[in-house]
Amino acid sequence: MSNKYSRLLRAIASLAAFMAVASCNFPANFVLINLSEGLMEVTYRFKDSPGVEFSCPDGGVFTSPSVSSADDLDNAEAEWSPLKPDEYVCNPGARTVFVPVGPGLALKIVKHEDPGSEFGALDIKRFPINQLFINGPSGSMELKDGQVLRAFERSDTGLTFHLTYQ
């Protein structure tokens, strides 16, 4: 009888641990990938956050844009190189960041709590970017509000959401 009781307790403990981990949200990288033949120009705008002053960059939500090789994104050990202040333009008054991105590069624009498999209204409200404009040799695209978050696709690893420009 104690053997059955012991197995039941272990099963309950394992289930509780699994549920605790499964319910946690992990930070995910939101990345723009340039697969075009030329330079991709990216401008994104952070939402106004009451009580939060925007600065360029501040190490929190407003981190320095970082780049990596587009080929390395599926690698969990992908190395991101933060851009130097002279490699992008940040306008604190407009809450915008402008970054030129070369072909074959990926640009990490924000690290945000994983919104889950489907983007709900609450997730869209919490996502810090509300405008995204991309211009390049294949044309331009402008996304606003909920369109921004919905445009990103979850990668196979689940820790990166990407939007590809071709």
N, C-alpha and C positions, 0 to 999 in steps of 0.2 A: 504494500500500500504506500509506503513512503517513497518507493521508486516512482510510482505513477505521479505522486504529489510533486516530487522533485522535477520530473519531466514537465509537468504542467506549469510549475513556477518558471522554469527556464524558457518555455514557449511564450509565456506571458511577458517575461522580461525582454525577450528578443523582439516580440511584436511591439512593445512599448518603445524600445530603442529605435526600431525601424520607423515607427510613426513620428517620433521626435525628429529624426533626420529628414524624413520625407516632407514634413510640414515646414521645414526651414527654407528660407529663401536665401540663395547665394548671390553674391554680386556677379553680374554678367557684363561683359564688354560689348559695347555697341560700336560696330565697325563699318566703315565704308570702304569698299574694294574697287580699285580702279583697274579694270581689265581692258580699257580702251587703249588705243595706240598713242594717245597724247596726254597732255596735262589736264587733270580734272580740278576745277576750282570749286571749293566747298565753303559755304557760309551757313553757319547755324546760330540760332538764337536761343538763349536760355530764358525760361519763364521768369516773370517777376515772382519773387518769393517774399511775402510780407515778413519783415524783421530780418531778412538776410541780405546783406549788401554784396553785390556782385563785384568781384575783383579778378584780375587776370594774372595768372591762375592762383587759386588759393589752397590747393591741396585737398579740398573737399570734393564736392560735386564738380566744381569748376576746375578740373585738372588740366594740365598742359596736354594739348593734343600729342599723340604718339603715333609712330609709324612702325610697320613691320613689313616684311615681304609677304605678298598675297599667298605665296606658296606655303608659308609656314603656319597659316591659320589653323589647319587641322591638327597641328602639333600642340599638345598641351603645354609644351615648354617654349612656345613662341616668345621671342624676345621683342619687347616693345621699346623703342627709343624715343624718349620725350623730345619734342621739337624745342629748339632754342627760341627765345623770344623774337629773334630777327627772322625766324622761318614761318611765322604766322602773324596775323594782325588781330588784336583783341581790342574791342571798343567797349569799355565798361559802361558808358552812358546808354548805348543801344543794346547792351548785353549780348553782343555778337562776336563770333570768332570766324575769321577767314583763313583758309589754309589751301595752298596749291599742293596737289598730290600727283606725283609722277606715275607713269604707267607701271603696272605690276606691284604697286604698293597698296597697303591697307592702312587706313587712318582710324585710330580709336578716338572717338569723340567724347565718350562718357562711359563711366562704369556705374551701373545702376542695379539695384536689387532686382533679381530675376522676377519678371512679372508673371511667371507661370506659362502654361502652354497656350492659353488664350488670353487676349488682351481685353480686359473688362474696362468699364468706365472709370473705376477707381484707379486702375493701373495707369490709364491715360492721364488722369488728373495728376498723378504723382510723378510721371515721367518728366525730367527737367528740361527737355528741349521741345519748343513749340513751333519752330520754323527751321526748315532745311532747304537750301537752294544748292543745286549742283549744276555746273556748266562745264562743257567739254566738247571734244570733237564730234561726239554723237548727238549733241543737242543739250537741252537743259531740262531740269525738272524742279518743281517747287512743291514742297509739302508743308501743310500747316496743321497745327493742333493734333488731333488723333491720327491723321494721315501719317505723321512722322513715325510714331511707334509701330503702327500697322505695316509700314513698308519694310520693316526688318524681318528677316527669317532666322529661325533658330538653327544653329549649326549642328552637326552630328554629335559633337562633344557636349552640347547643351549649355556651355558656359560663354558662348559668343552668339550674338545676334548680328547678322550682316545684311548689308544692302549693296548690291553689285551694280556698278556702272560699266557698261560695255560700249 
